Amino acid sequence: MNFDFKRMFRYERNVGDQDRNIRYGVGALSILISIFLGSVPLLLLGIALLASGYTRFCPLYAAMGRTTLPPCCAGKEKPAEPHTCCGGGEKAGQH
């Protein structure tokens, strides 16, 4: 596994739909639990997960050269044709 710090700061979408939904759920749950426990690190983790889900960019994935996007969308800012696998279209499976 190669870890490239330079690639970590270059924005390229690398979070797919399923990964984004998991990040939203775990992030919201972390924030909720941190409120009851008074845990600042858990609160920061929840905020980071929500932010990475919203921006669809994970710096750690970028540094490792990993993506959860489908091959047709990996690393593209905006897809050339509308489709739903990366949030770019109206109908499922449209390519």
ROSE-4610 file (N, C-alpha, C; in Angstrom, 1 decimal, always signed):
// ROSE-4610
residu = [M/M/M/N/N/N/F/F/F/D/D/D/F/F/F/K/K/K/R/R/R/M/M/M/F/F/F/R/R/R/Y/Y/Y/E/E/E/R/R/R/N/N/N/V/V/V/G/G/G/D/D/D/Q/Q/Q/D/D/D/R/R/R/N/N/N/I/I/I/R/R/R/Y/Y/Y/G/G/G/V/V/V/G/G/G/A/A/A/L/L/L/S/S/S/I/I/I/L/L/L/I/I/I/S/S/S/I/I/I/F/F/F/L/L/L/G/G/G/S/S/S/V/V/V/P/P/P/L/L/L/L/L/L/L/L/L/L/L/L/G/G/G/I/I/I/A/A/A/L/L/L/L/L/L/A/A/A/S/S/S/G/G/G/Y/Y/Y/T/T/T/R/R/R/F/F/F/C/C/C/P/P/P/L/L/L/Y/Y/Y/A/A/A/A/A/A/M/M/M/G/G/G/R/R/R/T/T/T/T/T/T/L/L/L/P/P/P/P/P/P/C/C/C/C/C/C/A/A/A/G/G/G/K/K/K/E/E/E/K/K/K/P/P/P/A/A/A/E/E/E/P/P/P/H/H/H/T/T/T/C/C/C/C/C/C/G/G/G/G/G/G/G/G/G/E/E/E/K/K/K/A/A/A/G/G/G/Q/Q/Q/H/H/H]
num = [1/1/1/2/2/2/3/3/3/4/4/4/5/5/5/6/6/6/7/7/7/8/8/8/9/9/9/10/10/10/11/11/11/12/12/12/13/13/13/14/14/14/15/15/15/16/16/16/17/17/17/18/18/18/19/19/19/20/20/20/21/21/21/22/22/22/23/23/23/24/24/24/25/25/25/26/26/26/27/27/27/28/28/28/29/29/29/30/30/30/31/31/31/32/32/32/33/33/33/34/34/34/35/35/35/36/36/36/37/37/37/38/38/38/39/39/39/40/40/40/41/41/41/42/42/42/43/43/43/44/44/44/45/45/45/46/46/46/47/47/47/48/48/48/49/49/49/50/50/50/51/51/51/52/52/52/53/53/53/54/54/54/55/55/55/56/56/56/57/57/57/58/58/58/59/59/59/60/60/60/61/61/61/62/62/62/63/63/63/64/64/64/65/65/65/66/66/66/67/67/67/68/68/68/69/69/69/70/70/70/71/71/71/72/72/72/73/73/73/74/74/74/75/75/75/76/76/76/77/77/77/78/78/78/79/79/79/80/80/80/81/81/81/82/82/82/83/83/83/84/84/84/85/85/85/86/86/86/87/87/87/88/88/88/89/89/89/90/90/90/91/91/91/92/92/92/93/93/93/94/94/94/95/95/95]
x = [+0.8/+0.0/+0.9/+0.7/+1.5/+0.7/+1.3/+0.7/+1.4/+0.6/+1.2/+0.6/+1.4/+0.9/+0.5/+1.2/+0.8/-0.5/-0.9/-2.1/-3.3/-2.9/-3.9/-4.6/-3.8/-4.3/-4.9/-5.0/-5.5/-6.9/-7.9/-9.3/-9.7/-10.1/-10.7/-11.8/-13.0/-14.1/-13.6/-13.8/-13.4/-14.4/-15.5/-16.5/-17.8/-18.1/-19.3/-20.6/-21.7/-23.0/-23.2/-22.9/-23.0/-22.1/-20.9/-19.9/-20.4/-20.9/-21.5/-22.6/-23.5/-24.6/-24.2/-23.2/-22.6/-21.9/-21.2/-20.6/-21.6/-22.7/-23.8/-24.3/-24.6/-25.2/-24.3/-23.0/-22.1/-21.7/-21.6/-21.2/-22.3/-23.6/-24.7/-24.8/-24.6/-24.6/-23.5/-22.3/-21.2/-21.4/-22.0/-22.3/-23.4/-24.4/-25.4/-24.9/-24.0/-23.4/-22.5/-21.7/-20.8/-21.5/-22.7/-23.4/-23.8/-24.2/-24.5/-23.3/-22.2/-21.0/-20.1/-20.3/-19.4/-18.0/-18.0/-16.7/-16.4/-15.4/-15.0/-14.3/-13.5/-12.9/-14.0/-15.0/-16.1/-16.9/-17.1/-17.8/-17.0/-15.7/-14.8/-14.8/-14.9/-15.0/-16.3/-17.4/-18.7/-18.7/-18.2/-18.1/-17.3/-16.2/-15.3/-16.0/-16.7/-17.4/-18.5/-19.3/-20.3/-19.8/-18.7/-18.0/-17.5/-16.9/-16.3/-17.5/-18.6/-19.7/-20.4/-20.4/-21.0/-20.2/-18.8/-18.0/-17.6/-17.9/-17.6/-16.1/-15.3/-13.8/-13.3/-12.4/-11.8/-10.3/-9.6/-8.2/-7.4/-7.8/-7.1/-7.3/-8.4/-8.6/-7.7/-7.6/-6.8/-5.3/-4.9/-3.5/-3.1/-4.1/-3.9/-4.2/-4.7/-5.1/-6.3/-7.2/-8.4/-9.6/-10.6/-11.9/-13.0/-14.2/-15.4/-16.3/-15.9/-16.7/-16.7/-17.7/-17.7/-16.6/-16.1/-15.0/-15.3/-16.6/-16.9/-16.8/-16.8/-16.8/-15.6/-14.7/-13.5/-12.7/-12.6/-11.7/-12.3/-13.5/-14.0/-14.7/-14.6/-15.3/-16.8/-17.2/-18.5/-18.6/-19.5/-19.5/-20.0/-19.4/-19.7/-21.2/-21.7/-23.1/-23.9/-25.1/-25.9/-26.1/-25.9/-26.2/-26.2/-26.7/-26.9/-25.9/-24.9/-23.9/-23.1/-22.9/-22.2/-23.0/-24.3/-25.2/-25.3/-25.1/-25.1/-26.3/-27.3/-28.4/-29.8/-30.8/-32.1/-32.5/-32.2/-32.6/-31.5/-31.9/-30.8/-30.3/-29.0/-28.3/-28.1/-28.5/-28.4/-26.9/-26.3/-24.9/-24.9]
y = [-1.2/+0.0/+1.2/+2.1/+3.3/+4.4/+5.3/+6.4/+7.7/+8.4/+9.6/+10.9/+11.7/+12.9/+13.9/+14.0/+15.0/+14.8/+13.5/+13.1/+13.4/+13.4/+13.6/+15.0/+16.0/+17.4/+17.8/+16.9/+17.1/+16.6/+17.5/+17.1/+16.3/+15.1/+14.2/+13.4/+13.4/+12.6/+11.2/+10.6/+9.3/+8.5/+9.1/+8.5/+8.2/+6.9/+6.5/+6.7/+6.3/+6.6/+5.8/+4.5/+3.6/+4.1/+4.4/+4.9/+6.2/+7.1/+8.4/+8.2/+7.3/+7.0/+6.5/+5.6/+5.1/+6.2/+7.1/+8.2/+9.1/+9.4/+10.2/+9.5/+8.3/+7.6/+7.5/+7.1/+6.9/+8.3/+9.3/+10.6/+11.2/+11.1/+11.6/+10.9/+9.5/+8.8/+9.2/+9.4/+9.8/+11.2/+12.1/+13.4/+13.3/+12.5/+12.3/+11.6/+10.6/+10.0/+10.9/+11.7/+12.7/+13.7/+14.1/+15.1/+14.5/+13.2/+12.6/+12.3/+11.9/+11.5/+12.7/+13.8/+15.0/+14.7/+13.9/+13.5/+14.4/+15.2/+16.1/+15.3/+14.3/+13.6/+12.9/+12.3/+11.7/+12.7/+13.9/+15.0/+15.4/+15.5/+15.9/+14.8/+13.5/+12.4/+12.4/+12.7/+12.8/+13.9/+15.1/+16.2/+15.9/+15.2/+14.9/+13.9/+12.9/+12.0/+12.6/+13.5/+14.2/+15.1/+15.8/+16.6/+15.8/+14.7/+13.9/+13.3/+12.9/+12.4/+13.5/+14.7/+15.8/+16.2/+16.3/+16.7/+15.6/+14.4/+13.1/+13.0/+13.5/+13.4/+13.0/+11.9/+11.5/+11.6/+12.5/+12.6/+11.3/+10.5/+9.2/+8.3/+8.2/+7.4/+8.0/+9.3/+9.9/+9.5/+9.6/+9.3/+7.9/+7.0/+5.6/+5.2/+6.1/+5.8/+4.9/+5.0/+4.2/+5.0/+4.4/+5.1/+4.1/+4.5/+3.7/+4.0/+4.9/+5.2/+4.1/+3.9/+3.0/+3.4/+2.4/+2.7/+3.8/+4.0/+5.0/+6.4/+6.6/+7.9/+8.2/+7.3/+7.4/+8.6/+9.6/+10.7/+11.8/+11.7/+12.8/+13.8/+15.1/+16.1/+16.0/+16.0/+15.9/+14.9/+13.9/+12.9/+13.5/+13.0/+13.5/+13.3/+12.2/+11.9/+11.7/+12.1/+11.9/+10.5/+10.1/+8.8/+8.9/+7.8/+7.9/+7.2/+6.5/+5.8/+6.8/+8.0/+9.0/+10.2/+10.1/+11.3/+12.2/+11.7/+12.6/+12.5/+11.8/+11.6/+11.4/+11.1/+11.0/+9.6/+8.7/+7.3/+6.4/+5.3/+4.4/+3.6/+3.5/+2.7/+3.4/+4.7/+5.4/+5.8/+5.3/+5.7/+6.1]
z = [+0.0/+0.0/+0.0/-1.0/-1.1/-0.5/+0.3/+0.9/+0.3/-0.5/-1.2/-0.6/+0.2/+0.8/-0.2/-1.4/-2.4/-3.0/-3.2/-3.8/-2.8/-1.5/-0.4/-0.5/-1.0/-1.0/-2.4/-3.3/-4.7/-4.7/-4.9/-4.8/-6.1/-5.9/-6.9/-6.2/-6.7/-6.1/-5.9/-4.8/-4.5/-3.6/-3.3/-2.4/-3.2/-3.3/-4.0/-3.2/-3.8/-3.2/-1.9/-1.9/-0.8/+0.4/+0.0/+1.0/+1.6/+0.8/+1.2/+2.2/+1.9/+2.9/+4.2/+4.1/+5.4/+6.2/+5.5/+6.2/+6.8/+6.1/+6.7/+8.0/+7.9/+9.1/+10.3/+10.0/+11.1/+11.7/+10.8/+11.2/+12.1/+11.7/+12.5/+13.8/+13.8/+15.0/+16.0/+15.4/+16.2/+16.9/+16.1/+16.7/+17.8/+17.6/+18.6/+19.9/+19.7/+20.9/+21.6/+20.8/+21.5/+22.3/+21.9/+22.7/+24.1/+24.1/+25.4/+26.2/+25.6/+26.4/+26.6/+25.9/+26.0/+25.5/+24.4/+23.8/+22.6/+22.7/+21.6/+20.5/+20.7/+19.6/+18.8/+19.4/+18.7/+17.9/+18.5/+17.7/+16.5/+16.6/+15.4/+14.4/+14.8/+13.9/+13.1/+13.8/+13.2/+12.2/+12.5/+11.6/+10.4/+10.6/+9.5/+8.5/+9.1/+8.2/+7.5/+8.1/+7.4/+6.3/+6.6/+5.5/+4.4/+4.6/+3.5/+2.7/+3.4/+2.6/+1.7/+2.3/+1.5/+0.3/+0.5/-0.6/-1.5/-1.0/-1.8/-2.0/-1.0/-1.1/+0.2/+0.2/+1.4/+1.2/+2.0/+1.9/+2.1/+3.0/+3.2/+2.0/+1.4/+0.2/-0.9/-1.0/-2.1/-1.8/-0.6/-0.3/-0.6/-0.4/-0.7/-2.1/-2.9/-4.3/-4.4/-3.4/-3.4/-3.7/-4.3/-4.6/-4.5/-4.1/-4.0/-5.1/-6.1/-7.2/-8.2/-9.0/-10.1/-11.1/-11.9/-12.8/-13.8/-14.2/-15.2/-14.6/-13.3/-12.7/-11.9/-11.7/-10.8/-11.2/-10.2/-10.4/-11.2/-11.8/-12.6/-11.8/-12.1/-11.4/-11.7/-13.0/-13.4/-14.5/-14.5/-15.5/-16.9/-18.0/-19.3/-19.6/-19.3/-19.5/-18.2/-18.1/-16.9/-16.5/-15.3/-14.8/-13.2/-12.6/-11.1/-10.3/-10.9/-10.1/-9.3/-9.7/-8.9/-8.7/-8.8/-8.5/-9.7/-10.9/-12.1/-13.0/-12.6/-13.6/-12.9/-13.8/-13.3/-13.1/-14.1/-14.1/-13.7/-13.0/-12.5/-13.7/-13.7/-14.7/-16.0/-16.1/-17.4/-17.6/-18.7/-19.1/-20.5]
